[in-house]
Amino acid sequence: MAAPDQSDRTGGGKPGRPVDVTKAFALWLASVAVSLVGQLMAYPAASGMVRDAVRQGAESSGTPIGPAELETITRVGLALGVAFIVLLAAVWVLIGFKMRAGRNWARILITVVTVLGVISMLTTANGFRSLAAIVSLVQNLLAIAVVVYMYRSESSAYFSRSKSGPRKTDW
């Protein structure tokens, strides 16, 4: 006897994975991408802030700093910041893959980060009058949708089965 066809429920993914988990995964990737783009859009403003901070630090310590040194320190600081942002985005993508594979810890982590992100957005958005605030709103709305999909009944059952079932890497 053949196994029942679950292609309508799995979205063509791993057998037994609800389509809602696949949707959550896709939305999570979109959320990470929007966040990454938002962070990189803030690069020009960050450049001025880093430059000012380095200049003020040099002045307050009594260390003279020339324009070339100031520019070099600023660029190195910004490059390290961009590298950190990209690394963090890669970690969030990896956690998304773990969530898609049914790891409950990944679902919980995404939920906690989403709640904290929404709280942060609501306390700093200032009426959503800036592009950064709008990007944050879009990113958080995507993350909220991820949480909703992850906690629907079929998704919850999937995460429960994955906790008790055999572990297999699912990339």
C-alpha positions in Angstrom: 0.0 0.0 0.0 1.4 3.4 -1.0 1.9 6.2 1.5 -0.7 8.9 1.3 0.3 11.9 -0.9 1.3 14.8 1.2 2.6 17.1 -1.5 -0.3 19.5 -0.9 0.7 19.9 2.8 4.5 19.8 2.4 5.1 22.3 -0.4 7.3 19.8 -2.1 9.8 19.9 0.8 10.8 17.3 3.3 8.0 14.7 3.7 6.0 15.6 6.8 7.1 19.3 6.8 3.9 21.4 6.8 3.7 24.1 4.1 3.4 26.7 6.9 6.9 25.8 8.1 8.1 26.3 4.5 6.3 29.6 4.3 7.9 30.6 7.7 11.3 29.7 6.4 10.8 31.8 3.2 9.5 34.8 5.2 12.4 34.4 7.7 14.9 34.7 4.8 13.0 37.7 3.5 13.1 39.3 7.0 16.9 38.7 7.3 17.4 40.2 3.8 15.3 43.3 4.6 17.2 43.7 7.8 20.5 43.4 6.0 19.5 45.9 3.3 18.3 48.3 6.1 21.6 48.0 7.9 23.6 48.6 4.8 21.4 51.6 3.8 22.4 53.1 7.1 26.1 52.9 6.1 26.5 56.6 5.0 25.0 57.9 8.3 27.2 55.5 10.2 30.2 56.8 8.3 29.7 60.3 9.7 29.0 59.1 13.2 32.1 56.8 13.3 34.2 59.7 11.9 32.9 62.1 14.6 33.4 59.6 17.4 37.0 58.9 16.3 37.7 62.7 16.1 36.1 63.3 19.5 38.0 60.4 21.1 41.3 61.7 19.7 40.5 65.3 20.9 39.5 64.2 24.4 42.6 62.1 24.8 44.8 64.9 23.6 46.1 62.7 20.7 46.5 64.6 17.5 45.0 62.8 14.5 45.5 63.8 10.9 42.8 63.6 8.2 44.4 60.6 6.6 44.6 58.7 9.9 41.0 59.7 10.7 39.8 58.4 7.3 41.7 55.1 7.7 40.4 54.5 11.2 36.9 55.3 10.0 37.1 53.0 7.1 38.5 50.1 9.1 35.7 50.6 11.7 33.0 50.6 9.1 34.5 47.6 7.3 34.5 45.7 10.6 30.9 46.8 11.2 29.8 45.6 7.8 31.6 42.3 8.3 29.8 41.8 11.6 26.4 42.6 10.0 27.0 40.1 7.2 28.2 37.4 9.7 25.1 38.0 11.9 22.8 37.7 8.8 24.5 34.4 8.0 23.9 33.1 11.5 20.2 34.1 11.2 20.0 32.2 7.9 21.5 29.2 9.5 19.0 29.4 12.4 16.3 29.6 9.7 17.5 26.4 8.2 17.4 24.8 11.6 13.9 26.0 12.2 12.9 24.6 8.8 14.4 21.3 9.8 12.1 21.2 12.9 14.5 22.3 15.6 12.3 23.7 18.4 15.1 25.7 19.9 15.4 27.6 16.6 11.6 28.3 16.7 11.9 29.6 20.2 15.0 31.7 19.4 13.3 33.3 16.4 10.2 34.0 18.6 12.2 35.7 21.3 14.2 37.7 18.8 11.0 38.8 17.1 9.4 39.9 20.3 12.5 41.9 21.3 12.7 43.4 17.8 9.0 44.5 17.9 9.6 46.0 21.4 12.7 47.8 20.1 10.9 49.0 17.0 7.9 50.4 19.0 10.2 52.2 21.4 12.5 53.8 18.8 10.3 54.2 15.6 9.3 57.8 16.3 6.2 57.6 14.3 7.7 55.7 11.4 8.8 59.0 9.7 12.3 57.8 8.6 13.3 55.3 6.0 15.1 53.3 8.7 11.9 53.1 10.8 9.9 51.9 7.7 12.5 49.2 6.9 12.3 48.1 10.6 8.5 47.9 10.3 8.7 45.8 7.2 11.3 43.5 8.7 9.3 43.1 11.9 6.0 42.4 10.1 7.8 39.6 8.2 9.1 38.2 11.4 5.7 38.3 13.1 4.3 36.4 10.1 7.1 33.8 10.6 6.1 33.4 14.3 2.4 33.0 13.3 3.2 30.3 10.8 5.6 28.5 13.2 2.9 28.2 15.8 0.0 27.0 13.7 -1.3 23.6 14.7 0.4 21.5 12.0 3.7 23.4 12.5 3.6 22.8 16.2 3.0 19.1 15.7 6.0 19.1 13.3 8.3 20.7 15.9 7.0 18.2 18.5 7.7 15.2 16.1 11.2 16.6 15.4 12.0 16.8 19.1 11.4 13.1 19.5 12.5 11.8 16.1 16.0 11.0 14.8 18.4 13.9 14.1 19.4 14.4 10.5 21.0 17.5 9.1 18.6 19.2 6.7 20.1 21.9 4.6 
